[in-house]
Amino acid sequence: MRLSGSIEEVAESGRGHHTRPFRFLSRTWERSKLANTLDHLVVATDDKKIAECCRGFGADVIMTSESCQNGTERCNEALEKLDKKYDIVVNIQGDEPLIEPEIIDGIVKALQAAPDAVFSTAVTSLKPEDAFDPNRVKCVVDNRGYAIYFSRGLIPYNKSGRVNPQFPYMLHLGIQVIKVDHEAHGVDTAEDVEKIESFMRERNLS
């Protein structure tokens, strides 16, 4: 099975003050290279300054369109520009300098071991101080470990609007592993909802 890792530069950190994001990217690149399951690692970006910096520390860079609305679209475009074909893509956000290569290997192997799944990711315990931070994506999983919901708001939500110190809230880490050929569709924006509705109408799905 051929695997491609793509480090997606984060739009918020890729504009304006570059020094800190560049350090993040370099560290994320070095940590990701230690993963045993990746055949090829690239940085996907639409920013020429970020591309120049990444080439400076030895990274392979693929320039993508500014029209990419999210990391999935950026990874798809980068994948199309690669010479080789891959079965699985690993999308690693560029602001994950503490990413553990064992985590990358773990979620890749988890997807390979689950023929009914098309996507895998990693979660960890959510710190109480991050509960209402919209930059921290929360996750709810079922009793088999399958993700049910992702949200920038606190989930599960309770009527008090406060953190329940007894509940094991989960934080989504900035990495996703996706099978290239699949029929699953992500819903991140209102436009995505329209695409899903159109997809269902075309196939007479209710």
C-alpha positions as CSV (number, residue, x, y, z in Angstrom):
1,M,0.0,0.0,0.0
2,R,1.4,3.4,-1.0
3,L,1.0,6.3,1.4
4,S,1.5,10.0,0.8
5,G,1.9,12.5,3.6
6,S,0.9,16.1,3.0
7,I,1.7,18.9,5.4
8,E,-0.9,21.6,4.8
9,E,0.2,25.1,5.7
10,V,-2.4,26.7,7.9
11,A,-4.0,29.8,6.4
12,E,-4.1,31.8,9.7
13,S,-0.4,31.2,10.3
14,G,0.7,31.5,6.7
15,R,-0.1,35.2,6.4
16,G,1.6,38.2,8.0
17,H,4.2,37.3,10.6
18,H,6.1,34.3,9.1
19,T,8.9,33.6,11.6
20,R,7.0,31.6,14.1
21,P,4.9,29.6,11.5
22,F,8.1,28.7,9.7
23,R,9.6,27.2,12.8
24,F,6.4,25.3,13.3
25,L,6.5,24.0,9.7
26,S,10.2,22.9,10.0
27,R,9.5,21.1,13.2
28,T,6.3,19.5,11.9
29,W,8.2,18.3,8.8
30,E,11.1,16.8,10.8
31,R,8.7,15.0,13.2
32,S,6.6,13.7,10.3
33,K,9.6,12.3,8.5
34,L,10.1,9.9,11.4
35,A,6.9,8.1,10.7
36,N,7.5,4.6,9.2
37,T,4.3,4.4,7.3
38,L,4.8,7.4,4.9
39,D,6.3,6.7,1.5
40,H,6.4,10.4,0.4
41,L,6.1,13.6,2.4
42,V,5.3,17.0,0.8
43,V,4.3,20.5,1.9
44,A,1.2,21.8,0.1
45,T,0.8,25.5,0.1
46,D,-0.4,28.5,-2.0
47,D,2.1,30.9,-0.4
48,K,5.4,31.5,-2.2
49,K,7.2,32.7,0.9
50,I,6.2,29.5,2.8
51,A,7.3,27.4,-0.2
52,E,10.7,29.1,-0.3
53,C,11.2,28.6,3.4
54,C,10.2,25.0,3.3
55,R,12.5,24.3,0.3
56,G,15.2,25.9,2.4
57,F,15.0,23.2,5.1
58,G,14.8,20.4,2.5
59,A,11.1,19.9,2.1
60,D,9.4,18.8,-1.1
61,V,6.8,21.5,-1.9
62,I,3.7,21.4,-4.2
63,M,2.1,24.7,-5.0
64,T,-1.7,24.7,-4.9
65,S,-4.4,27.1,-5.8
66,E,-5.5,30.0,-3.6
67,S,-9.1,28.8,-4.2
68,C,-8.7,25.8,-1.9
69,Q,-11.3,26.2,0.9
70,N,-9.9,23.6,3.3
71,G,-7.1,21.1,3.8
72,T,-9.0,18.3,2.0
73,E,-9.2,20.3,-1.2
74,R,-5.5,21.3,-0.9
75,C,-4.5,17.7,-0.4
76,N,-6.6,16.6,-3.3
77,E,-5.0,19.1,-5.6
78,A,-1.5,18.2,-4.4
79,L,-2.2,14.5,-4.9
80,E,-3.2,15.1,-8.5
81,K,0.1,16.8,-9.1
82,L,2.2,13.9,-7.9
83,D,3.7,11.5,-10.4
84,K,2.8,8.4,-8.4
85,K,-0.6,7.1,-7.4
86,Y,-1.3,6.5,-3.7
87,D,-4.0,4.6,-1.8
88,I,-4.0,6.7,1.3
89,V,-3.3,10.3,2.0
90,V,-2.2,11.6,5.4
91,N,-3.1,15.3,6.0
92,I,-1.0,16.9,8.7
93,Q,-1.6,20.5,9.6
94,G,1.5,22.6,9.5
95,D,1.1,23.9,13.0
96,E,1.6,20.6,14.8
97,P,5.3,20.8,15.8
98,L,4.8,18.3,18.6
99,I,3.2,15.6,16.4
100,E,4.4,12.2,17.4
101,P,5.5,9.9,14.5
102,E,3.9,7.0,16.5
103,I,0.6,8.8,16.3
104,I,0.9,9.1,12.5
105,D,1.8,5.4,12.2
106,G,-1.0,4.4,14.6
107,I,-3.9,6.1,12.8
108,V,-2.6,4.9,9.4
109,K,-2.6,1.3,10.7
110,A,-6.0,1.8,12.3
111,L,-7.4,2.7,8.9
112,Q,-5.7,-0.2,7.2
113,A,-7.2,-2.5,9.7
114,A,-10.8,-1.2,9.3
115,P,-12.1,-2.1,5.8
116,D,-15.4,-0.4,6.4
117,A,-13.8,3.0,7.3
118,V,-12.5,5.6,4.8
119,F,-11.1,8.1,7.3
120,S,-9.2,8.0,10.6
121,T,-7.9,10.6,12.9
122,A,-6.5,11.1,16.4
123,V,-8.0,12.5,19.5
124,T,-6.8,13.2,23.0
125,S,-8.2,14.5,26.2
126,L,-9.5,18.1,26.1
127,K,-8.1,20.5,28.7
128,P,-10.9,22.5,30.5
129,E,-9.3,25.8,29.5
130,D,-9.7,24.9,25.8
131,A,-13.4,23.9,26.1
132,F,-14.7,27.1,24.5
133,D,-11.8,27.8,22.2
134,P,-13.2,27.7,18.6
135,N,-9.7,26.9,17.3
136,R,-9.8,23.6,19.3
137,V,-12.0,21.1,17.4
138,K,-13.8,18.7,19.7
139,C,-14.9,15.2,18.8
140,V,-17.4,12.7,20.1
141,V,-16.8,9.0,19.5
142,D,-19.0,5.9,19.9
143,N,-18.2,2.9,22.0
144,R,-16.2,1.3,19.2
145,G,-14.0,4.4,18.8
146,Y,-15.7,5.6,15.6
147,A,-16.1,9.4,15.4
148,I,-19.7,10.6,15.4
149,Y,-19.4,14.4,15.5
150,F,-16.8,17.2,15.2
151,S,-17.4,20.7,16.4
152,R,-15.6,23.9,17.2
153,G,-18.2,24.3,20.0
154,L,-18.2,22.2,23.1
155,I,-19.7,18.8,22.5
156,P,-21.7,17.1,24.0
157,Y,-23.4,20.4,24.9
158,N,-25.3,20.6,28.2
159,K,-28.0,23.1,29.2
160,S,-25.9,24.7,31.8
161,G,-23.4,25.8,29.2
162,R,-20.6,24.9,31.5
163,V,-17.9,22.2,31.3
164,N,-18.8,19.0,33.1
165,P,-15.6,18.1,35.0
166,Q,-16.7,14.5,35.1
167,F,-17.1,14.1,31.3
168,P,-14.2,12.9,29.2
169,Y,-14.3,15.6,26.4
170,M,-12.1,14.8,23.4
171,L,-9.8,17.1,21.4
172,H,-9.3,16.4,17.7
173,L,-5.6,16.6,16.7
174,G,-4.5,18.2,13.4
175,I,-4.1,15.0,11.4
176,Q,-6.4,13.0,9.1
177,V,-5.8,9.8,7.2
178,I,-8.0,9.3,4.1
179,K,-8.5,6.5,1.6
180,V,-8.1,8.0,-1.9
181,D,-10.9,6.1,-3.6
182,H,-14.0,6.3,-1.5
183,E,-17.6,7.5,-1.6
184,A,-17.6,9.3,1.7
185,H,-18.2,13.1,1.7
186,G,-17.2,15.6,4.4
187,V,-19.5,18.4,5.4
188,D,-17.6,21.6,6.6
189,T,-19.5,24.4,5.0
190,A,-23.0,25.4,3.7
191,E,-21.7,24.6,0.2
192,D,-20.8,21.1,1.3
193,V,-24.4,20.6,2.5
194,E,-25.7,21.6,-0.9
195,K,-23.3,19.1,-2.6
196,I,-24.5,16.3,-0.3
197,E,-28.1,17.1,-1.0
198,S,-27.4,17.1,-4.8
199,F,-25.5,13.8,-4.5
200,M,-28.4,12.3,-2.7
201,R,-31.0,13.5,-5.2
202,E,-28.9,12.1,-8.1
203,R,-28.9,8.7,-6.4
204,N,-32.5,8.8,-5.2
205,L,-31.3,8.6,-1.6
206,S,-33.6,9.9,1.2
